[in-house]
Amino acid sequence: MDANEVLKQYAAGKRNFRQADLKGISLIKANLREADFTGANLRNSDLSNSDLGDANLNWVNMRGAKINGANLRGTKMPDGRIHNDQLNSAHYALKFCQLL
């Protein structure tokens, strides 16, 4: 699935992207509030400045993902926080993210 398809489905009301293979996808400045990405592959994706507020990122592969400037307020992650084993090698800047 490419970025245009994700955005088109989201605009049509779809919020379930569980287990989706979105490796390397570019969703810069995308509005993805309340989307469910549980178990999805977002490896090497670019979610910079996107709105992921109240999204579900439980067990998402985000290795190498860029999320600087993203809104993560209310975003569900394992145990409600970012785990080093999930995002250990991600290129992200949490100081620019809006967390809980």
C-alpha positions in Angstrom: 0.0 0.0 0.0 1.4 3.4 -0.9 0.9 6.8 0.8 -1.8 7.9 -1.6 -3.8 4.7 -0.9 -3.5 5.2 2.9 -4.6 8.8 2.7 -7.5 8.0 0.3 -8.7 5.2 2.6 -8.3 7.4 5.7 -10.3 10.2 4.1 -13.0 7.6 3.3 -13.3 6.8 7.0 -11.0 3.8 7.3 -9.0 3.7 10.5 -7.9 0.1 10.6 -4.4 -0.4 9.1 -3.5 -3.3 11.4 -0.7 -5.5 10.1 -0.3 -3.3 7.0 3.1 -3.3 5.2 3.9 0.4 5.0 7.7 0.0 4.9 9.4 3.1 3.6 6.1 5.0 3.2 6.2 8.9 3.2 3.3 10.4 5.2 4.8 13.7 6.0 2.3 16.1 7.5 -0.5 13.5 7.2 -3.6 13.6 9.4 -3.8 10.0 10.8 -5.6 10.7 14.1 -7.1 7.7 15.7 -5.7 5.3 13.1 -5.0 1.7 14.2 -1.5 0.6 13.0 -1.3 -2.4 15.5 1.4 -4.7 14.3 2.0 -2.7 11.1 5.4 -2.4 9.4 6.4 1.3 9.3 10.2 0.5 9.1 12.1 3.4 7.4 8.9 5.4 7.0 8.7 9.2 7.3 5.9 10.4 9.5 7.5 13.8 10.2 5.1 16.5 11.3 2.2 14.1 10.9 -0.8 14.0 13.3 -0.9 10.6 15.0 -2.9 11.8 18.0 -4.8 9.0 19.7 -3.5 6.5 17.1 -2.6 2.9 18.1 1.0 2.0 17.4 1.2 -1.1 19.6 3.8 -3.5 18.3 4.5 -1.5 15.2 8.0 -1.9 13.6 9.3 1.6 13.5 13.0 0.8 13.1 14.5 3.7 11.1 11.3 5.7 11.1 11.3 9.5 11.2 8.7 11.0 13.5 10.2 14.4 14.4 7.6 17.0 14.8 4.8 14.4 14.9 1.9 14.8 17.3 1.8 11.6 19.4 -0.5 13.0 22.1 -2.6 10.1 23.3 -0.9 7.6 21.0 -1.1 4.1 22.3 2.3 2.3 22.5 3.3 -0.8 24.4 2.6 -0.1 28.1 1.8 3.5 27.2 5.3 4.5 26.5 8.0 4.2 23.9 10.2 1.1 24.5 13.8 1.0 23.4 13.3 -2.4 21.9 10.7 -1.0 19.6 12.4 2.2 18.5 16.0 1.6 19.4 17.5 2.5 16.1 14.8 4.9 14.9 15.8 8.4 13.7 13.5 10.5 15.8 13.5 13.6 17.9 11.2 13.2 20.8 11.8 16.8 21.9 9.7 17.9 19.0 6.9 15.3 19.5 3.8 16.0 21.6 3.6 13.1 24.0 1.0 12.3 26.7 
